[in-house]
């Protein structure tokens, strides 16, 4: 494949230049001869495909110039071509002395970055490659050829250095296109050619999507050693003046350096020129599509502690968030290469998933505490002091409702409980004979607390019978109320403990998610 757009400053037509300033001046034909030549051109020469005749009429001057110049210099260029290549061979290195080193100057112009495949670690780029060397057998005297100082000929006619891309990553040939070379009278050959290169690039994804990459393009001769062909870089860096901005990568430079390497197989030095492409990823796309959704989802995880335990959605919310984070983790894994370096955003995903897993496990534990019933043990004393007394105030957790009774019923229940607590412990059968004062005290309490005002209690057996029946009823009611109060109080305390723990974990997880987000932003900077 070749690059579709050719270099603007490359010459498209073969032209012949003169050696002296006087001979380089353009001699324009007279108006009559120009009109005649233009008529002949449009009448006898059909226009090229896809170009209309009316379009050619708008540009008569370039056509007249080509028509006027070609006959003047064509015979000398043809004679020069025949003389140069009569006994010329492009198979041998063009030096007069076999011990002489042939110097090749290399210059790379980066046109466009086509693709950066992070997973396969391949960089595809459009390059313009310029190679300059001296051919000792292709020289001539300009005076013998009417001042011709340069001609353009097909590149496959001359000897070319076998400079290749050392770190290419495809099976197809990534060599420059067989364009024409510019041959100067002193044997200097300039070869400008476009090429599409696929080179291997070691991608460091540690700070993805805020990463910087360095991709090397190493050029050198494949068969000639440094004693035969030496390669130099024309400039200290690659040319970026014609670079087309990429939507994903910013190019911060392309420094060039020459290296001389000795391989184990051979004792001769092998020089090469390495161009290092400095790239910085444009992270806006990944921030919007990968990072921000992850941050928003991670902040939902602590809110599972804020849900009421009776709603039954606490565990479902945690599992749903965990599945969403798993999907984002798989998306990042598809982009990144399978290496031991975990990207920064991948670490953030893993940490968030660990927090969500921990929050789901803690939610299950808190729900178990919340639904402790009458069969559960009472809240330990240390929990009553630490959790119910201090932590509840710090976290602004107030008492939950312990009963659905009204305030009047509460007062009546307390009154009956007090009566039950003040009832005598001995057997009621011996109360009348052994302690008459106790009977009077109980009678007084019954009158006051149970609203028996104005009712005169009779002495004797009838009074004792009524007293025993009433006392048993009050004892039963008071005992039931006391048991109910103890059970309700125990369950309410455990519910409050669960609510305080929920609120505590909610703030702890909020802080952890916030700290993780700040850390990833700080490391990215």
C-alpha positions in Angstrom: 0.0 0.0 0.0 1.2 3.5 -0.6 0.2 6.8 0.9 -2.7 8.4 -1.0 -1.5 12.0 -0.6 1.8 12.8 -2.2 4.2 15.4 -0.7 3.3 18.9 -1.9 6.8 20.1 -2.4 7.8 17.0 -4.4 8.1 17.6 -8.1 5.5 15.9 -10.2 6.9 16.5 -13.7 10.3 15.9 -15.1 12.1 19.2 -15.7 15.5 20.2 -16.9 17.4 23.0 -15.1 20.4 24.9 -16.4 23.7 25.3 -14.8 24.1 29.0 -15.1 21.8 31.7 -14.0 21.4 33.1 -17.5 20.4 29.8 -18.9 17.8 29.3 -16.1 15.8 32.2 -17.1 12.5 31.3 -18.8 12.1 32.3 -22.4 8.4 32.9 -23.0 7.3 32.4 -26.7 5.7 35.2 -28.6 1.9 35.6 -28.5 1.4 34.3 -32.0 3.6 31.2 -31.5 2.0 30.6 -28.1 -1.5 30.7 -29.7 -0.4 28.3 -32.4 1.2 25.8 -30.0 -1.9 25.9 -27.7 -4.1 25.3 -30.8 -2.0 22.4 -31.8 -2.0 21.0 -28.3 -5.7 21.1 -27.9 -6.4 19.9 -31.4 -4.0 17.0 -31.7 -3.5 15.8 -28.1 -6.5 14.4 -26.4 -6.9 15.4 -22.8 -6.1 12.9 -20.0 -8.9 10.9 -18.5 -11.2 12.7 -16.0 -10.0 16.1 -17.3 -12.2 18.1 -19.6 -11.0 20.2 -22.5 -12.6 23.3 -21.1 -10.5 22.9 -17.9 -7.3 22.8 -19.9 -8.1 26.1 -21.6 -7.9 27.9 -18.2 -4.2 27.0 -17.8 -2.4 27.8 -21.1 0.8 29.1 -19.6 2.0 25.8 -18.0 1.2 23.9 -21.1 3.1 26.3 -23.3 6.0 26.2 -21.0 6.3 22.4 -21.1 5.8 22.5 -24.9 8.5 25.1 -25.3 11.1 23.6 -22.9 10.9 19.9 -23.7 12.2 20.2 -27.3 15.1 22.4 -26.3 16.5 20.0 -23.7 15.0 16.7 -24.6 17.8 15.6 -26.9 20.5 16.4 -24.4 18.7 14.6 -21.6 18.2 11.6 -23.8 21.9 11.7 -24.9 22.9 12.0 -21.2 20.7 9.1 -20.2 22.2 6.9 -22.9 25.8 7.8 -22.0 25.3 7.3 -18.3 23.6 3.9 -18.3 25.4 2.4 -21.3 27.8 0.4 -19.0 26.1 1.0 -15.7 25.1 -1.7 -13.2 22.8 -1.1 -10.3 23.8 -4.3 -8.6 27.1 -3.1 -7.1 27.9 -0.5 -4.6 28.8 2.7 -6.6 32.3 3.5 -5.3 35.6 3.7 -7.1 37.5 2.1 -4.3 36.1 -1.0 -2.6 37.5 0.2 0.8 35.6 3.5 0.5 32.6 4.0 2.7 29.4 5.1 1.1 27.6 7.7 3.2 23.8 7.7 3.2 21.9 10.6 4.7 18.4 9.8 6.0 15.6 12.2 6.8 12.1 11.2 8.0 9.0 13.4 7.7 5.9 12.2 9.7 2.8 12.9 7.8 0.1 11.1 9.9 -0.5 8.5 12.6 -2.9 6.1 11.1 -3.4 3.8 14.1 -2.0 2.8 17.5 -2.9 -0.7 18.3 -2.2 -0.9 22.1 -3.3 -4.5 22.4 -1.0 -5.8 19.6 1.5 -3.0 20.2 1.7 -1.9 16.6 2.1 1.7 15.4 1.0 2.4 11.8 2.2 5.7 10.4 2.5 7.6 7.1 6.1 8.7 6.4 8.0 10.5 3.8 11.4 9.1 3.5 14.3 11.0 2.0 17.6 9.2 1.2 20.7 11.0 -0.2 23.9 9.4 -1.3 26.6 9.8 -3.9 27.0 7.6 -7.0 30.5 7.8 -8.4 29.5 6.4 -11.8 26.7 8.8 -12.5 28.5 12.1 -13.1 28.8 14.3 -16.2 30.1 17.6 -17.4 27.3 20.1 -17.7 28.9 22.0 -20.5 28.7 18.9 -22.8 25.0 18.6 -22.3 23.8 22.2 -22.7 24.1 23.0 -19.0 22.0 20.2 -17.7 22.7 19.9 -13.9 20.0 17.3 -12.9 17.6 14.8 -14.3 14.8 12.6 -12.9 14.9 8.9 -13.6 13.2 5.8 -12.2 14.7 4.7 -8.9 15.0 1.1 -9.9 17.6 2.1 -12.6 20.2 3.1 -10.0 21.8 1.5 -7.1 19.8 2.0 -3.9 20.9 1.4 -0.3 19.0 -1.5 1.3 17.8 0.6 4.2 14.9 -1.0 5.9 12.8 -0.5 9.1 14.3 -2.9 11.6 11.3 -3.1 13.9 8.6 -3.5 11.4 5.6 -5.5 12.6 3.9 -6.8 9.4 4.6 -9.4 6.8 4.0 -7.0 3.9 6.8 -4.8 2.5 7.0 -1.4 4.2 9.7 -0.1 1.9 9.3 3.2 0.1 7.5 3.4 -3.2 9.5 3.2 -6.4 9.3 6.9 -7.2 11.8 8.8 -9.4 15.2 9.9 -8.0 16.8 13.2 -8.7 20.3 12.7 -10.2 22.6 15.7 -10.0 25.7 16.2 -12.3 28.1 15.5 -9.5 26.6 12.1 -8.8 24.4 13.2 -5.8 21.2 11.2 -5.8 18.1 12.3 -3.8 15.3 9.8 -3.4 12.0 11.0 -1.9 9.3 8.4 -1.4 6.2 7.9 0.7 5.7 4.8 2.8 3.2 3.3 5.2 5.1 1.6 8.1 3.9 -0.7 10.8 6.4 -0.8 13.6 6.4 -2.6 16.9 6.0 -0.2 19.8 6.3 -1.3 23.5 3.2 0.3 25.0 3.4 1.1 28.7 -0.2 1.2 30.0 0.6 1.9 33.6 -1.0 5.4 33.6 -3.7 4.7 31.0 -5.6 6.9 30.0 -3.1 9.6 31.1 -0.1 7.8 29.5 2.8 8.9 27.4 4.3 6.5 24.8 7.7 6.4 23.1 7.7 4.5 19.8 11.0 3.9 18.0 11.5 3.8 14.2 14.9 2.2 13.6 16.3 2.4 10.1 19.5 0.8 8.9 21.1 -1.2 6.1 20.2 -4.9 6.1 23.3 -6.4 4.5 26.0 -3.6 4.4 28.1 -3.0 7.5 29.4 0.3 8.7 32.6 -0.1 6.8 30.7 -0.3 3.5 27.6 1.9 4.0 27.4 4.4 6.8 24.1 6.1 7.6 23.6 9.5 9.1 20.5 11.5 10.2 20.1 14.8 8.3 18.6 16.6 11.2 18.5 16.1 15.0 14.8 15.2 14.8 12.2 14.1 12.4 10.3 16.7 10.3 6.8 17.5 11.8 6.1 20.5 9.7 3.5 18.6 7.5 2.1 16.5 10.3 -1.7 16.1 10.3 -3.0 16.2 13.9 -4.3 13.0 15.3 -7.6 12.7 17.2 -6.2 10.4 19.8 -2.5 11.2 20.1 -0.5 14.4 20.6 3.0 14.4 19.1 5.5 16.2 21.3 8.6 15.5 19.2 10.6 13.0 17.1 14.3 13.2 18.1 16.8 11.2 16.0 20.0 9.6 17.2 22.6 7.5 15.4 23.6 4.1 17.0 26.5 1.9 16.1 25.9 -1.7 17.2 28.1 -4.8 17.0 26.2 -8.1 16.8 27.4 -11.4 18.1 27.5 -12.9 14.7 29.8 -10.3 13.1 32.7 -8.2 14.2 31.9 -5.3 11.9 29.8 -2.4 13.2 26.3 -1.9 12.0 25.0 1.7 12.2 21.4 2.7 12.4 19.3 5.8 12.9 16.5 5.7 15.5 13.7 8.2 15.4 11.8 8.2 18.8 8.2 9.3 18.4 7.0 11.0 21.6 3.2 10.6 22.0 0.8 11.7 24.6 -2.7 10.3 24.7 -5.7 12.6 24.5 -7.6 11.4 27.5 -10.9 13.2 27.2 -12.6 10.3 25.4 -11.7 7.8 28.1 -12.5 10.2 30.9 -16.0 10.7 29.7 -16.7 7.1 28.7 -14.8 5.1 31.3 -13.6 7.1 34.3 -16.6 9.4 35.1 -19.2 6.6 34.9 -17.0 4.5 37.2 -16.7 7.4 39.7 -20.4 7.9 39.7 -21.2 4.3 40.2 -18.6 3.9 42.9 -20.3 6.7 44.9 -23.5 4.7 44.7 -21.9 1.9 46.7 -21.9 3.7 50.1 -25.6 4.7 49.6 -26.6 1.1 50.0 -25.9 1.6 53.8 -28.4 4.4 53.8 -31.3 2.2 52.5 -33.6 1.0 55.3 -32.9 -2.7 56.1 -36.6 -3.5 55.9 -36.7 -2.4 52.2 -35.0 -5.6 51.1 -33.0 -3.8 48.3 -29.7 -3.3 50.1 -28.0 -6.5 48.8 -29.6 -6.1 45.3 -28.1 -2.6 44.9 -24.6 -3.8 45.9 -24.7 -6.8 43.5 -26.0 -4.5 40.6 -23.2 -2.0 41.2 -20.6 -4.9 41.2 -21.9 -6.2 37.9 -21.7 -2.7 36.4 -18.1 -2.3 37.5 -17.3 -5.7 36.0 -18.5 -4.6 32.6 -16.3 -1.5 32.7 -13.3 -3.7 33.7 -13.9 -6.0 30.8 -14.0 -3.0 28.4 -10.6 -1.8 29.6 -9.2 -5.4 29.4 -10.2 -5.5 25.7 -8.2 -2.4 24.9 -5.0 -3.1 26.9 -2.3 -5.6 26.0 -2.0 -8.8 28.0 0.9 -7.7 30.1 1.9 -7.6 33.8 1.4 -3.9 33.9 -2.0 -3.1 35.2 -3.3 0.3 34.0 -4.2 3.0 36.5 -7.9 2.9 35.7 -7.8 -0.9 36.0 -6.4 -0.5 39.5 -9.2 2.0 40.3 -11.8 -0.5 39.0 -10.4 -3.3 41.1 -10.2 -1.2 44.3 -13.8 0.0 43.7 -15.0 -3.6 43.2 -13.3 -4.6 46.4 -15.1 -1.8 48.2 -18.4 -2.8 46.7 -17.8 -6.5 47.7 -16.9 -5.4 51.2 -20.0 -3.2 51.5 -22.3 -6.0 50.3 -20.8 -8.3 52.9 -21.2 -5.7 55.6 -24.7 -5.0 54.5 -25.6 -8.7 55.0 -24.1 -8.6 58.5 -26.0 -5.4 59.4 -29.3 -6.8 58.1 -28.7 -9.8 60.4 -28.3 -7.5 63.3 -31.4 -5.5 62.4 -33.7 -8.5 62.3 -32.6 -9.8 65.7 -35.8 -10.8 67.5 -36.9 -11.8 71.0 -34.7 -14.9 70.9 -31.5 -12.8 70.6 -29.4 -11.9 73.5 -29.5 -8.4 74.9 -27.1 -5.8 73.6 -23.8 -6.1 75.4 -23.0 -3.3 77.8 -20.0 -2.1 75.8 -22.1 -1.8 72.7 -24.7 0.2 74.7 -22.1 2.6 75.7 -20.0 2.9 72.6 -22.6 2.5 69.9 -25.9 3.5 71.4 -24.6 6.3 73.6 -21.7 8.0 71.8 -21.7 6.9 68.1 -25.4 7.5 67.7 -24.9 11.1 68.8 -21.9 11.6 66.5 -23.6 10.2 63.5 -27.0 11.9 64.3 -28.9 8.6 64.6 -32.0 9.0 66.8 -34.0 6.4 68.6 -36.3 4.3 66.5 -39.9 3.7 67.7 -40.1 1.0 70.3 -43.9 0.6 70.4 -47.0 1.5 68.6 -49.0 2.4 71.8 -50.2 5.9 72.5 -49.0 8.0 75.4 -52.1 7.4 77.5 -51.7 3.7 77.1 -48.1 4.0 78.0 -48.9 5.8 81.3 -51.6 3.2 82.1 -49.2 0.4 81.4 -46.5 1.9 83.6 -49.1 2.3 86.3 -50.0 -1.3 86.2 -46.4 -2.3 86.1 -45.7 -0.3 89.3 -48.7 -1.9 91.0 -47.4 -5.3 90.1 -43.9 -4.5 91.3 -45.3 -3.3 94.7 -47.4 -6.5 95.2 -46.3 -8.6 98.2 -44.1 -11.7 97.5 -45.6 -14.0 100.2 -48.6 -16.2 99.6 -51.9 -14.4 99.4 -53.5 -17.0 101.7 -51.5 -15.9 104.7 -51.7 -12.2 104.1 -54.9 -11.6 106.0 -53.8 -13.2 109.2 -50.1 -12.4 109.4 -49.9 -8.8 108.1 -53.1 -6.8 108.3 -51.1 -3.6 107.6 -50.0 -5.0 104.2 -53.6 -5.6 103.3 -54.5 -2.0 104.0 -51.5 -0.8 101.9 -52.5 -2.9 98.9 -56.1 -1.8 99.3 -54.9 1.8 99.2 -52.8 1.2 96.1 -55.7 -0.4 94.3 -58.0 2.5 95.2 -55.5 5.1 93.8 -54.1 3.4 90.7 -57.1 1.5 89.5 -59.6 4.4 90.0 -61.7 2.7 92.6 -62.4 6.0 94.3 -65.6 6.1 96.4 -65.9 2.3 96.5 -65.8 0.9 100.1 -64.2 -2.4 100.3 -65.8 -4.8 102.7 -63.8 -6.8 105.3 -64.1 -10.5 105.6 -64.1 -13.4 103.3 -65.9 -11.6 100.4 -63.1 -8.9 100.4 -60.4 -11.5 100.3 -62.0 -13.4 97.5 -62.3 -10.3 95.4 -58.8 -9.3 96.3 -57.3 -12.6 95.2 -59.1 -12.6 91.9 -58.3 -9.0 91.1 -54.7 -9.5 92.1 -54.2 -12.5 89.9 -55.6 -10.6 86.9 -53.4 -7.6 87.6 -50.4 -9.9 88.1 -51.0 -11.6 84.7 -51.6 -8.3 82.8 -48.5 -6.7 84.4 -46.4 -9.7 83.6 -47.5 -9.7 80.0 -46.8 -6.0 79.6 -43.4 -6.4 81.3 -42.4 -9.2 79.0 -43.7 -7.3 75.9 -41.8 -4.3 77.0 -38.6 -6.3 77.5 -38.9 -7.9 74.1 -39.7 -4.7 72.3 -36.9 -2.9 74.1 -34.4 -5.6 73.1 -35.4 -5.6 69.4 -35.4 -1.8 69.3 -31.9 -1.7 70.7 -30.6 -4.1 68.1 -32.3 -2.1 65.3 -30.7 1.0 66.6 -27.3 -0.7 66.7 -27.8 -1.8 63.1 -28.7 1.7 62.0 -25.7 3.2 63.7 -23.4 0.7 62.1 -25.0 1.4 58.7 -24.4 5.1 59.1 -20.8 4.6 60.2 -19.9 2.4 57.3 -21.7 4.8 54.9 -19.4 7.7 55.8 -16.3 5.4 55.9 -16.9 4.2 52.4 -17.7 7.7 51.1 -14.3 8.8 52.4 -12.5 5.8 50.9 -14.1 6.4 47.4 -13.3 10.1 47.6 -9.6 9.4 48.6 -9.3 6.8 45.7 -10.6 9.3 43.2 -8.2 12.0 44.4 -5.3 9.5 44.3 -5.9 8.5 40.7 -6.2 12.2 39.6 -3.0 13.0 41.5 -1.1 10.1 39.9 -2.4 11.1 36.5 -1.0 14.6 36.9 
